């Protein structure tokens, strides 16, 4: 933690007011200062007290003194406030004074204060599924396997990535789907298979136990509704072949959850809500089509610890984003909150819509009234919710010290006095960023999935009279694509190939890239 001079000096028994209105409030009698989020013990008799709230964005201020009575809670503007309720206003920062009465002679008491600031967006981000780009696979069991490859050869256009009889680590892939995106091979005894929900899935998946399972099939159904071949394009060009399972469409899903009302399928579309959200996730999965406004970005992963570390410099910008956008504007933000515990890596990308936070303030002892330690709870939507089986929001906790200026805003110049001390809950690291999405154009990497088509399927964010009748009976891939012409470009799954192109002939942008930054 960086050490610097005290901002406000030691507080005397009588508060020195900083504004004319405060001066009028406290001029009548001396009051004792009570630390914000702390305790002043050993008090006797009826007395007047004051507590300094450093933020102009308000919060809930509660004061208690055992069984005694709290009276005349008054704000910096001289107006009365209600104990335990919001003390917000145009300028909520400054000294709040109050009286403790009803004390017992000769009996001491302690005065406690608590200040909690809650910010919540008007439109909370809805939950979605991130639709990984990794295809289904035959692999060595994660536990209880025999450590060798037992499946002899692939079927169809599947790709063998581990030799028969070779030693193999738990969980490692043996056979992956080929360009058609469908796992056609069957695992031999000793190996197993796993279904990963993909945009390019068929209507069913044959499990390792030989049982067919019904699966979401967003692009297969989309193709049949519009007479296109978006599924085969996605299968050929979007598959990732590493063992990592986190790459997917969390950016598109998170941005859609912030910018749109929760999608609802048109009754004649035959889509589930998850499948419709998947189409929006595809449309949003393109960094180049989103312009970022206000932001805190490129925060080191850490994890932060008490004392000096690279995360400390980013504390004031991060917290200012929360107060100015979620609290003041009631605006949800986009954030890459990085990996989940206990085993996630620093390079993992988990984008979320952040719609709520709770901050508990505690003045740092001996450092003046405007240097505070904040215990933060950050609430984001989940990007792992399929069939409403994982609807629990992501709940990250952070703890840091920062400084407020005399104007009640976070002092972003006082970085030497900041300390990002801890992370917890669903966080392993500091977030990479927290961003205001200023503008979005809905076009992802797949040129056959268009905003106009997806809006026609969405009863909330568009809809069309075309999809008000009876839903179609959808056909499996083998039937639907039997007469489909081969792709215009060789698939990327097999190695070197011509890069895919957008509808206008220009090369498709990379799946991972940089946002367009530009504040309004």
PLY file of the C-alpha trace (Angstrom):
ply
format ascii 1.0
element vertex 520
property float x
property float y
property float z
element edge 519
property int vertex1
property int vertex2
end_header
0.00 0.00 0.00
1.35 3.43 -0.89
1.72 5.80 2.02
1.11 9.53 1.70
0.27 12.52 3.81
-3.10 12.83 5.52
-5.61 14.67 3.40
-7.66 16.26 6.15
-5.34 16.23 9.14
-6.32 15.03 12.57
-9.91 15.73 13.50
-10.38 17.88 16.57
-13.24 17.60 19.00
-15.00 20.48 17.33
-15.57 20.04 13.58
-14.11 22.72 11.37
-16.79 23.26 8.74
-15.76 23.45 5.09
-18.84 25.16 3.65
-21.02 28.06 4.77
-24.06 25.84 5.26
-22.10 23.38 7.41
-20.64 26.27 9.37
-24.16 27.38 10.24
-25.11 23.85 11.29
-22.24 23.29 13.71
-21.67 26.82 14.95
-24.13 26.48 17.82
-22.17 23.82 19.70
-19.07 21.67 19.46
-19.60 18.12 18.25
-17.46 15.04 18.47
-16.40 13.32 15.21
-17.33 9.67 14.77
-15.44 7.60 12.17
-17.53 6.60 9.13
-18.16 2.87 9.26
-16.54 2.74 12.68
-17.11 3.08 16.43
-16.38 5.80 18.96
-16.45 4.17 22.40
-16.30 5.37 25.99
-18.94 8.09 25.62
-21.05 9.41 28.50
-23.95 11.80 28.77
-26.11 13.43 26.10
-23.84 14.87 23.42
-23.71 16.05 19.80
-21.68 14.20 17.18
-20.74 14.44 13.52
-19.75 11.98 10.80
-18.21 12.86 7.43
-19.62 11.27 4.27
-17.01 11.70 1.49
-19.08 10.84 -1.61
-21.51 13.23 -3.28
-23.44 10.27 -4.75
-25.16 9.42 -1.50
-26.01 6.20 0.28
-27.70 4.90 3.41
-26.35 6.39 6.63
-27.23 4.63 9.89
-26.21 5.76 13.37
-26.75 3.90 16.62
-25.64 4.28 20.21
-26.78 1.21 22.08
-30.15 1.82 23.76
-29.81 5.60 23.49
-31.84 7.76 21.11
-30.47 9.37 17.94
-32.00 12.78 17.30
-31.67 15.68 14.87
-29.69 13.97 12.13
-28.87 16.89 9.85
-27.12 16.99 6.49
-24.41 19.32 5.17
-27.13 21.55 3.70
-28.80 22.02 7.09
-31.82 19.90 6.19
-33.00 17.01 8.42
-32.33 13.42 7.40
-33.90 10.13 8.47
-31.57 7.79 10.30
-31.00 4.53 8.39
-32.28 5.88 5.07
-30.79 7.42 1.95
-28.93 10.68 2.46
-28.50 11.43 -1.22
-29.07 14.73 -2.94
-27.38 17.10 -5.34
-24.32 17.19 -3.07
-24.53 14.55 -0.38
-20.93 14.79 0.82
-19.92 16.60 3.98
-20.56 16.55 7.71
-23.74 15.02 9.12
-24.49 16.00 12.71
-26.76 14.35 15.26
-27.47 14.17 18.97
-27.40 11.21 21.32
-29.99 11.54 24.08
-31.58 9.33 26.69
-28.24 8.34 28.20
-27.92 6.95 31.73
-25.77 8.86 34.23
-22.47 7.15 34.87
-23.00 4.57 32.14
-20.82 4.69 29.01
-21.93 3.89 25.48
-20.43 3.59 22.00
-21.54 5.50 18.91
-21.49 3.47 15.68
-21.99 4.57 12.10
-22.55 2.59 8.93
-22.66 3.92 5.37
-23.75 1.68 2.50
-24.06 2.80 -1.10
-26.12 0.68 -3.49
-26.08 1.28 -7.23
-28.50 -0.53 -9.52
-29.25 -0.17 -13.22
-32.79 0.60 -14.34
-32.63 -2.24 -16.86
-30.77 -5.13 -15.27
-28.74 -7.34 -17.63
-30.51 -10.63 -18.29
-28.88 -14.06 -18.07
-27.62 -15.88 -21.15
-25.44 -18.79 -22.24
-21.99 -18.21 -23.72
-22.15 -20.91 -26.44
-18.54 -22.18 -26.54
-16.74 -22.51 -29.85
-15.23 -25.84 -28.84
-16.98 -28.73 -30.54
-18.11 -31.98 -28.91
-15.31 -34.45 -28.32
-14.23 -37.96 -27.43
-11.67 -37.69 -24.68
-9.97 -39.47 -21.80
-12.20 -39.39 -18.71
-11.34 -36.64 -16.25
-11.13 -39.27 -13.52
-11.09 -43.03 -13.41
-9.59 -43.49 -16.89
-6.87 -45.93 -17.89
-4.48 -43.29 -19.25
-4.42 -44.50 -22.84
-6.34 -43.92 -26.08
-8.86 -46.75 -26.62
-10.85 -45.44 -29.61
-9.21 -46.77 -32.77
-10.26 -44.36 -35.51
-12.66 -41.52 -36.38
-15.88 -41.70 -38.36
-17.20 -39.29 -40.97
-15.10 -36.15 -41.23
-14.05 -36.28 -37.56
-10.40 -35.58 -36.73
-8.19 -37.92 -34.66
-5.95 -35.79 -32.47
-4.40 -38.53 -30.31
-3.01 -41.82 -31.67
-4.65 -45.12 -30.80
-2.87 -46.80 -27.86
-0.92 -43.69 -26.92
-0.70 -42.53 -23.29
-3.02 -39.63 -22.57
-3.71 -37.29 -19.66
-7.15 -36.98 -18.01
-9.58 -34.88 -20.03
-7.38 -34.67 -23.12
-9.16 -34.83 -26.48
-8.92 -37.90 -28.70
-11.38 -37.16 -31.54
-12.89 -33.81 -32.51
-15.56 -32.89 -35.05
-14.48 -32.08 -38.58
-15.72 -29.21 -40.74
-19.37 -30.25 -40.42
-19.19 -29.57 -36.65
-20.85 -32.86 -35.66
-19.15 -35.59 -33.66
-19.86 -38.74 -35.68
-17.50 -41.15 -33.90
-18.37 -43.30 -30.89
-16.07 -43.68 -27.88
-14.62 -47.11 -27.20
-14.79 -48.51 -23.65
-12.19 -46.66 -21.60
-12.86 -43.34 -23.36
-15.86 -41.05 -23.06
-17.54 -38.21 -24.94
-18.90 -34.79 -23.95
-21.48 -32.54 -25.56
-20.72 -28.83 -25.60
-23.69 -26.60 -26.45
-22.69 -24.97 -29.75
-24.43 -22.64 -32.16
-23.91 -25.29 -34.86
-25.43 -28.25 -32.98
-27.84 -30.80 -34.45
-31.27 -31.47 -32.94
-29.91 -34.38 -30.86
-26.62 -35.66 -29.42
-25.89 -39.36 -28.90
-24.35 -39.64 -25.45
-21.55 -41.97 -24.39
-24.27 -44.11 -22.78
-25.94 -44.60 -26.18
-28.94 -42.45 -25.28
-29.93 -39.66 -27.72
-30.43 -36.31 -26.00
-32.44 -33.42 -27.41
-30.23 -30.35 -27.78
-30.66 -26.67 -28.68
-29.87 -26.03 -32.33
-29.91 -22.25 -32.88
-28.36 -22.01 -36.34
-29.89 -25.19 -37.74
-33.34 -23.82 -36.97
-32.38 -20.35 -38.20
-31.30 -21.87 -41.53
-34.63 -23.60 -41.99
-36.56 -20.43 -41.15
-34.66 -18.35 -43.73
-33.31 -20.89 -46.24
-29.64 -20.26 -45.38
-26.51 -22.23 -44.44
-25.33 -20.33 -41.36
-24.86 -23.54 -39.35
-22.35 -25.10 -41.73
-20.50 -21.76 -41.99
-20.24 -21.52 -38.21
-19.12 -25.14 -37.87
-16.39 -24.71 -40.46
-15.00 -21.39 -39.31
-15.59 -20.94 -35.59
-14.41 -24.18 -33.99
-11.53 -23.99 -31.51
-9.56 -27.18 -31.11
-7.73 -26.65 -27.83
-8.80 -28.29 -24.59
-9.94 -24.93 -23.20
-13.71 -24.75 -22.89
-14.15 -21.07 -22.03
-13.80 -19.40 -25.48
-17.23 -18.66 -26.86
-19.80 -15.91 -27.32
-19.75 -14.24 -23.89
-18.98 -10.82 -25.41
-21.99 -10.91 -27.71
-24.25 -12.30 -25.01
-23.11 -9.75 -22.43
-23.53 -6.76 -24.74
-26.95 -7.96 -25.88
-28.00 -8.35 -22.24
-27.07 -4.72 -21.60
-28.38 -3.08 -24.76
-31.60 -5.02 -25.41
-34.72 -5.97 -23.52
-34.77 -9.70 -22.78
-35.60 -11.47 -26.05
-38.85 -13.39 -26.45
-39.27 -15.69 -29.47
-42.04 -14.93 -31.93
-44.69 -17.64 -31.48
-44.32 -19.00 -35.00
-40.52 -19.18 -34.93
-40.25 -22.49 -33.09
-37.21 -21.17 -31.21
-36.63 -21.44 -27.49
-35.61 -18.32 -25.59
-32.06 -19.73 -25.26
-31.83 -20.26 -29.02
-32.99 -16.70 -29.75
-30.49 -15.30 -27.25
-27.83 -17.38 -29.01
-28.53 -15.56 -32.28
-28.14 -12.20 -30.57
-24.89 -13.46 -29.00
-23.59 -14.26 -32.48
-24.56 -10.80 -33.75
-22.78 -9.13 -30.82
-19.59 -11.22 -30.93
-17.50 -8.70 -32.85
-15.29 -6.18 -31.04
-15.08 -3.87 -34.03
-18.82 -3.21 -34.03
-18.99 -1.79 -30.51
-17.86 1.67 -29.48
-16.74 2.05 -25.89
-17.25 5.32 -24.02
-16.16 5.87 -20.42
-13.99 3.03 -19.14
-11.46 1.52 -16.78
-9.36 -0.80 -18.89
-6.27 -3.04 -18.90
-6.33 -3.61 -15.15
-3.58 -6.06 -14.14
-4.87 -9.44 -13.00
-2.97 -9.52 -9.72
-4.51 -11.00 -7.71
-4.26 -7.83 -5.59
-2.92 -8.07 -2.08
-2.48 -5.60 0.80
0.52 -3.45 0.03
1.94 -2.09 -3.17
1.02 -3.97 -6.36
0.17 -2.99 -9.97
-3.60 -3.17 -9.36
-3.53 -0.21 -6.95
-3.27 2.42 -9.68
-6.62 1.36 -11.17
-8.73 1.59 -8.01
-9.98 5.18 -8.42
-10.95 4.81 -12.09
-12.72 1.50 -11.40
-14.79 2.86 -8.50
-15.57 6.11 -10.30
-17.12 4.05 -13.11
-19.45 2.38 -10.62
-20.59 5.60 -8.95
-21.01 7.67 -12.09
-22.73 5.09 -14.24
-24.49 2.43 -12.16
-25.29 4.67 -9.17
-25.83 8.09 -10.77
-27.10 7.15 -14.26
-28.57 3.74 -13.36
-26.73 2.36 -16.39
-25.47 -1.24 -16.66
-21.83 -1.72 -17.67
-19.82 -4.37 -19.54
-16.96 -6.05 -17.70
-14.47 -8.83 -18.29
-14.39 -10.25 -14.76
-11.78 -12.89 -15.67
-11.75 -16.46 -14.39
-13.82 -18.21 -11.76
-12.23 -19.93 -8.76
-10.68 -22.24 -7.94
-8.62 -23.15 -11.03
-9.21 -20.47 -13.69
-6.31 -18.84 -15.52
-5.44 -15.18 -15.95
-5.98 -15.34 -19.71
-9.60 -16.48 -19.47
-12.20 -14.02 -20.74
-15.57 -13.93 -18.99
-17.63 -10.97 -20.12
-20.69 -10.01 -18.10
-23.28 -7.32 -17.80
-22.82 -5.60 -14.43
-26.02 -4.10 -13.09
-25.61 -3.71 -9.34
-23.07 -3.11 -6.60
-23.08 -2.59 -2.85
-20.26 -0.58 -1.27
-19.64 -0.38 2.48
-17.48 2.56 3.54
-14.96 2.68 6.39
-12.74 5.68 7.03
-9.04 4.75 7.23
-7.87 5.54 10.81
-5.50 8.46 11.03
-5.70 9.29 7.33
-8.35 12.02 7.27
-12.06 11.86 6.58
-11.81 11.43 2.80
-9.57 8.36 2.63
-11.79 5.29 2.92
-11.65 1.53 2.72
-14.48 0.10 0.65
-15.88 -3.41 0.85
-17.52 -3.94 -2.52
-20.00 -6.55 -3.70
-20.35 -6.59 -7.49
-23.33 -8.36 -9.04
-23.21 -9.47 -12.68
-25.45 -11.67 -14.76
-24.48 -15.25 -15.48
-23.24 -16.29 -18.90
-23.71 -19.99 -18.12
-27.48 -20.21 -17.92
-29.01 -22.84 -20.23
-32.58 -24.07 -19.66
-32.57 -21.94 -16.49
-30.29 -24.47 -14.81
-27.69 -21.92 -13.63
-29.55 -18.65 -13.06
-27.42 -17.58 -10.08
-25.78 -14.19 -10.72
-22.02 -13.83 -10.51
-21.12 -12.29 -7.16
-17.59 -10.88 -6.92
-16.18 -9.15 -3.86
-13.37 -6.60 -3.83
-11.74 -4.58 -1.09
-9.73 -1.43 -1.71
-8.70 1.95 -0.32
-9.24 5.17 -2.24
-9.50 8.90 -1.72
-12.34 11.33 -2.38
-11.79 14.93 -3.36
-13.36 17.92 -1.65
-15.98 17.90 -4.45
-17.29 14.49 -3.38
-15.98 12.66 -6.45
-13.29 9.97 -6.41
-9.91 11.72 -6.60
-8.37 10.00 -9.60
-5.08 11.87 -9.13
-4.44 10.39 -5.68
-3.35 6.98 -6.99
-0.40 6.83 -4.57
-2.86 6.65 -1.69
-4.85 3.74 -3.14
-4.52 0.07 -2.36
-6.44 -2.79 -4.00
-6.31 -5.20 -1.09
-8.35 -8.31 -1.90
-10.71 -10.18 -4.21
-13.18 -12.90 -3.28
-16.52 -14.53 -3.94
-16.67 -15.58 -7.61
-13.47 -13.67 -8.41
-9.90 -14.96 -8.59
-8.34 -11.82 -10.04
-9.01 -8.14 -10.48
-11.30 -7.52 -13.46
-9.63 -6.70 -16.77
-12.00 -3.81 -17.35
-15.36 -2.19 -16.79
-16.79 -0.36 -19.81
-19.62 1.85 -20.95
-21.03 0.53 -24.24
-21.75 3.77 -26.10
-22.90 2.30 -29.41
-23.38 -1.09 -31.07
-23.83 -2.29 -34.63
-25.33 -5.77 -34.72
-23.20 -7.85 -37.08
-21.09 -10.72 -35.84
-18.55 -12.88 -37.64
-21.05 -15.12 -39.39
-22.16 -13.17 -42.49
-25.35 -15.24 -42.83
-26.75 -14.17 -39.46
-28.22 -10.68 -39.87
-29.84 -8.20 -37.53
-32.96 -7.94 -39.70
-33.56 -11.70 -39.57
-32.96 -11.97 -35.82
-35.24 -9.02 -35.06
-37.95 -10.68 -37.15
-37.76 -13.66 -34.76
-37.81 -11.54 -31.59
-41.22 -10.50 -30.27
-39.59 -8.09 -27.80
-36.97 -6.34 -29.95
-38.56 -6.55 -33.39
-40.90 -9.32 -34.65
-42.50 -9.89 -38.02
-45.94 -11.02 -39.15
-44.14 -13.82 -40.97
-43.65 -15.71 -37.69
-47.08 -15.56 -36.09
-48.44 -18.88 -37.32
-47.70 -22.51 -36.53
-44.01 -23.25 -35.84
-42.27 -25.47 -38.41
-41.19 -29.06 -37.80
-37.40 -28.83 -37.88
-35.24 -31.35 -39.75
-31.92 -32.78 -38.52
-28.66 -31.75 -40.17
-28.39 -34.89 -42.29
-31.77 -34.19 -43.90
-31.61 -30.41 -44.06
-28.10 -30.17 -45.52
-28.20 -33.24 -47.80
-28.53 -31.14 -50.95
-26.62 -28.12 -49.68
-23.81 -26.85 -51.89
-20.31 -27.05 -50.40
-18.89 -23.95 -48.75
-17.28 -21.35 -50.97
-14.09 -21.40 -48.86
-12.14 -24.34 -47.40
-12.81 -24.83 -43.68
-10.39 -23.48 -41.12
-10.68 -26.52 -38.88
-8.30 -28.56 -41.01
-5.41 -26.09 -40.80
-4.27 -23.47 -43.30
-7.09 -22.12 -45.41
-8.48 -19.06 -47.10
-9.97 -16.84 -44.37
-13.74 -16.51 -44.33
-15.26 -13.36 -45.76
-18.22 -11.18 -44.98
-21.16 -10.78 -47.36
-19.45 -7.85 -49.13
-16.32 -9.91 -49.82
-14.09 -8.32 -47.17
-12.18 -10.67 -44.82
-14.04 -11.44 -41.60
-12.45 -9.79 -38.53
-10.69 -12.00 -35.96
-12.74 -13.55 -33.17
-10.60 -11.81 -30.57
-9.77 -8.17 -31.06
-9.84 -4.63 -29.75
-12.87 -2.47 -29.12
-13.36 0.92 -30.74
-12.81 3.45 -27.97
-14.27 6.94 -28.15
-16.15 8.83 -25.49
-19.24 10.86 -26.30
0 1
1 2
2 3
3 4
4 5
5 6
6 7
7 8
8 9
9 10
10 11
11 12
12 13
13 14
14 15
15 16
16 17
17 18
18 19
19 20
20 21
21 22
22 23
23 24
24 25
25 26
26 27
27 28
28 29
29 30
30 31
31 32
32 33
33 34
34 35
35 36
36 37
37 38
38 39
39 40
40 41
41 42
42 43
43 44
44 45
45 46
46 47
47 48
48 49
49 50
50 51
51 52
52 53
53 54
54 55
55 56
56 57
57 58
58 59
59 60
60 61
61 62
62 63
63 64
64 65
65 66
66 67
67 68
68 69
69 70
70 71
71 72
72 73
73 74
74 75
75 76
76 77
77 78
78 79
79 80
80 81
81 82
82 83
83 84
84 85
85 86
86 87
87 88
88 89
89 90
90 91
91 92
92 93
93 94
94 95
95 96
96 97
97 98
98 99
99 100
100 101
101 102
102 103
103 104
104 105
105 106
106 107
107 108
108 109
109 110
110 111
111 112
112 113
113 114
114 115
115 116
116 117
117 118
118 119
119 120
120 121
121 122
122 123
123 124
124 125
125 126
126 127
127 128
128 129
129 130
130 131
131 132
132 133
133 134
134 135
135 136
136 137
137 138
138 139
139 140
140 141
141 142
142 143
143 144
144 145
145 146
146 147
147 148
148 149
149 150
150 151
151 152
152 153
153 154
154 155
155 156
156 157
157 158
158 159
159 160
160 161
161 162
162 163
163 164
164 165
165 166
166 167
167 168
168 169
169 170
170 171
171 172
172 173
173 174
174 175
175 176
176 177
177 178
178 179
179 180
180 181
181 182
182 183
183 184
184 185
185 186
186 187
187 188
188 189
189 190
190 191
191 192
192 193
193 194
194 195
195 196
196 197
197 198
198 199
199 200
200 201
201 202
202 203
203 204
204 205
205 206
206 207
207 208
208 209
209 210
210 211
211 212
212 213
213 214
214 215
215 216
216 217
217 218
218 219
219 220
220 221
221 222
222 223
223 224
224 225
225 226
226 227
227 228
228 229
229 230
230 231
231 232
232 233
233 234
234 235
235 236
236 237
237 238
238 239
239 240
240 241
241 242
242 243
243 244
244 245
245 246
246 247
247 248
248 249
249 250
250 251
251 252
252 253
253 254
254 255
255 256
256 257
257 258
258 259
259 260
260 261
261 262
262 263
263 264
264 265
265 266
266 267
267 268
268 269
269 270
270 271
271 272
272 273
273 274
274 275
275 276
276 277
277 278
278 279
279 280
280 281
281 282
282 283
283 284
284 285
285 286
286 287
287 288
288 289
289 290
290 291
291 292
292 293
293 294
294 295
295 296
296 297
297 298
298 299
299 300
300 301
301 302
302 303
303 304
304 305
305 306
306 307
307 308
308 309
309 310
310 311
311 312
312 313
313 314
314 315
315 316
316 317
317 318
318 319
319 320
320 321
321 322
322 323
323 324
324 325
325 326
326 327
327 328
328 329
329 330
330 331
331 332
332 333
333 334
334 335
335 336
336 337
337 338
338 339
339 340
340 341
341 342
342 343
343 344
344 345
345 346
346 347
347 348
348 349
349 350
350 351
351 352
352 353
353 354
354 355
355 356
356 357
357 358
358 359
359 360
360 361
361 362
362 363
363 364
364 365
365 366
366 367
367 368
368 369
369 370
370 371
371 372
372 373
373 374
374 375
375 376
376 377
377 378
378 379
379 380
380 381
381 382
382 383
383 384
384 385
385 386
386 387
387 388
388 389
389 390
390 391
391 392
392 393
393 394
394 395
395 396
396 397
397 398
398 399
399 400
400 401
401 402
402 403
403 404
404 405
405 406
406 407
407 408
408 409
409 410
410 411
411 412
412 413
413 414
414 415
415 416
416 417
417 418
418 419
419 420
420 421
421 422
422 423
423 424
424 425
425 426
426 427
427 428
428 429
429 430
430 431
431 432
432 433
433 434
434 435
435 436
436 437
437 438
438 439
439 440
440 441
441 442
442 443
443 444
444 445
445 446
446 447
447 448
448 449
449 450
450 451
451 452
452 453
453 454
454 455
455 456
456 457
457 458
458 459
459 460
460 461
461 462
462 463
463 464
464 465
465 466
466 467
467 468
468 469
469 470
470 471
471 472
472 473
473 474
474 475
475 476
476 477
477 478
478 479
479 480
480 481
481 482
482 483
483 484
484 485
485 486
486 487
487 488
488 489
489 490
490 491
491 492
492 493
493 494
494 495
495 496
496 497
497 498
498 499
499 500
500 501
501 502
502 503
503 504
504 505
505 506
506 507
507 508
508 509
509 510
510 511
511 512
512 513
513 514
514 515
515 516
516 517
517 518
518 519
